[in-house]
Amino acid sequence: MPSPWERKSAFTRDDQNAFKTHKPNSAIYSGSLEGYMTARALADLAMIAREGPFRH
């Protein structure tokens, strides 16, 4: 898991930007990145499910 305090990857930068937007007066912590990863995965899966089954 990447460090939530470093901005080395686009994923952690997205997490930090979202965190600062929604909780501007709070400090970033490791649980926030884990929650962000879970939310992103669920959102991606919901988008795939909405598109329907894959067709070959």
MARGUNU-664166 format. One record per residue (C-alpha): x, y, z; residue in three letters. Coordinates in nm, 4 decimals, always signed. Layout:
N
<site px="X" py="Y" pz="Z" res="ALA"/>
...
// end
This chain:
56
<site px="+0.0000" py="+0.0000" pz="+0.0000" res="MET"/>
<site px="+0.1396" py="+0.3427" pz="-0.0862" res="PRO"/>
<site px="+0.2015" py="+0.5969" pz="+0.1848" res="SER"/>
<site px="-0.0964" py="+0.8332" pz="+0.2241" res="PRO"/>
<site px="+0.1393" py="+1.1205" pz="+0.3106" res="TRP"/>
<site px="+0.3470" py="+1.1098" pz="-0.0095" res="GLU"/>
<site px="+0.2306" py="+1.2375" pz="-0.3469" res="ARG"/>
<site px="+0.4332" py="+0.9936" pz="-0.5583" res="LYS"/>
<site px="+0.1401" py="+0.8286" pz="-0.7355" res="SER"/>
<site px="-0.1646" py="+0.9731" pz="-0.9067" res="ALA"/>
<site px="-0.3803" py="+0.7595" pz="-0.6790" res="PHE"/>
<site px="-0.2447" py="+0.9117" pz="-0.3566" res="THR"/>
<site px="-0.2655" py="+1.2609" pz="-0.5069" res="ARG"/>
<site px="-0.6326" py="+1.1991" pz="-0.5902" res="ASP"/>
<site px="-0.6914" py="+1.0743" pz="-0.2358" res="ASP"/>
<site px="-0.5231" py="+1.3768" pz="-0.0795" res="GLN"/>
<site px="-0.7150" py="+1.6184" pz="-0.2998" res="ASN"/>
<site px="-1.0486" py="+1.4518" pz="-0.2195" res="ALA"/>
<site px="-0.9656" py="+1.4407" pz="+0.1514" res="PHE"/>
<site px="-0.8726" py="+1.8103" pz="+0.1600" res="LYS"/>
<site px="-1.1923" py="+1.8985" pz="-0.0276" res="THR"/>
<site px="-1.4239" py="+1.7105" pz="+0.2082" res="HIS"/>
<site px="-1.2322" py="+1.7460" pz="+0.5378" res="LYS"/>
<site px="-1.0196" py="+2.0593" pz="+0.5021" res="PRO"/>
<site px="-0.9411" py="+2.0917" pz="+0.8736" res="ASN"/>
<site px="-0.8437" py="+1.7269" pz="+0.9319" res="SER"/>
<site px="-0.5075" py="+1.5546" pz="+0.9019" res="ALA"/>
<site px="-0.4613" py="+1.2784" pz="+0.6460" res="ILE"/>
<site px="-0.4220" py="+0.9320" pz="+0.8000" res="TYR"/>
<site px="-0.3634" py="+0.5809" pz="+0.6680" res="SER"/>
<site px="-0.7280" py="+0.4797" pz="+0.7104" res="GLY"/>
<site px="-0.8354" py="+0.7552" pz="+0.4745" res="SER"/>
<site px="-0.6343" py="+0.6033" pz="+0.1900" res="LEU"/>
<site px="-0.7741" py="+0.2564" pz="+0.2606" res="GLU"/>
<site px="-1.1272" py="+0.3961" pz="+0.2551" res="GLY"/>
<site px="-1.0571" py="+0.5884" pz="-0.0639" res="TYR"/>
<site px="-0.9217" py="+0.2732" pz="-0.2325" res="MET"/>
<site px="-1.2324" py="+0.0784" pz="-0.1321" res="THR"/>
<site px="-1.4677" py="+0.3522" pz="-0.2504" res="ALA"/>
<site px="-1.2891" py="+0.3811" pz="-0.5850" res="ARG"/>
<site px="-1.3017" py="+0.0034" pz="-0.6365" res="ALA"/>
<site px="-1.6738" py="-0.0071" pz="-0.5576" res="LEU"/>
<site px="-1.7426" py="+0.2882" pz="-0.7873" res="ALA"/>
<site px="-1.5514" py="+0.1196" pz="-1.0704" res="ASP"/>
<site px="-1.7396" py="-0.2056" pz="-1.0158" res="LEU"/>
<site px="-2.0728" py="-0.0230" pz="-1.0129" res="ALA"/>
<site px="-1.9842" py="+0.1391" pz="-1.3446" res="MET"/>
<site px="-1.8952" py="-0.1994" pz="-1.4946" res="ILE"/>
<site px="-2.2165" py="-0.3560" pz="-1.3610" res="ALA"/>
<site px="-2.4245" py="-0.0721" pz="-1.5017" res="ARG"/>
<site px="-2.2808" py="-0.1301" pz="-1.8486" res="GLU"/>
<site px="-2.4108" py="-0.4874" pz="-1.8458" res="GLY"/>
<site px="-2.2446" py="-0.8218" pz="-1.9070" res="PRO"/>
<site px="-1.9432" py="-0.8389" pz="-2.1309" res="PHE"/>
<site px="-2.0118" py="-0.9518" pz="-2.4817" res="ARG"/>
<site px="-1.7555" py="-1.1200" pz="-2.7001" res="HIS"/>
// end
